[in-house]
Amino acid sequence: MPKMKTHRGAAKRFKTTGSGRVVRNKAFHSHILEKKSPARKRRLKREAEVTGGDLSRVKRQLGI
């Protein structure tokens, strides 16, 4: 069997930490920011860990 190719769309959206966790950026921080509170916008800036059923799918796409 040939090697699995990395899903390029997933590679641009997810990255792995040194300990092997997969992190992602949060949604809803690209536009319509005027009505969102400063605290909410600060929270949306931070990265979040990929959890649950999505983790196995993302790891397979990244070739981990």
C-alpha positions in Angstrom: 0.0 0.0 0.0 1.2 3.5 -0.7 1.6 6.0 2.1 -1.3 8.1 3.2 -1.1 11.7 1.9 -1.6 14.5 4.4 -4.9 16.3 3.9 -3.6 19.8 3.0 -6.7 21.6 4.2 -6.4 20.0 7.6 -2.7 20.7 7.7 -3.4 24.4 7.4 -6.0 24.4 10.2 -4.5 22.1 12.9 -1.0 21.7 14.5 0.4 19.4 17.0 2.1 20.4 20.2 5.4 19.0 21.5 3.4 16.6 23.8 1.4 15.4 20.8 -1.9 17.2 21.5 -3.7 18.6 18.4 -4.8 22.3 18.6 -7.1 24.4 16.5 -8.2 28.0 16.2 -11.6 29.0 17.4 -14.3 30.1 15.0 -16.3 33.4 14.9 -13.3 35.7 15.2 -13.0 36.8 11.5 -15.7 39.4 11.1 -18.8 41.0 12.7 -16.6 41.8 15.7 -18.3 45.1 16.6 -21.1 43.5 18.6 -18.9 41.0 20.4 -17.6 41.9 23.8 -13.8 42.4 24.3 -13.7 39.5 26.7 -15.3 37.2 24.1 -12.9 38.4 21.4 -9.9 37.7 23.7 -11.2 34.2 24.4 -11.7 33.6 20.6 -8.0 34.5 20.0 -6.8 31.6 22.0 -6.2 28.1 20.6 -8.3 25.2 21.7 -7.5 21.5 21.9 -9.2 19.1 19.5 -11.2 16.6 21.7 -13.7 13.9 21.4 -14.7 12.1 18.2 -13.0 14.7 16.0 -9.5 13.9 17.3 -9.2 10.5 15.6 -10.4 11.9 12.3 -8.0 14.9 12.4 -5.1 12.7 13.3 -5.8 10.4 10.4 -6.0 13.5 8.0 -2.7 14.8 9.4 -1.0 11.4 9.1 -0.2 11.1 12.8 
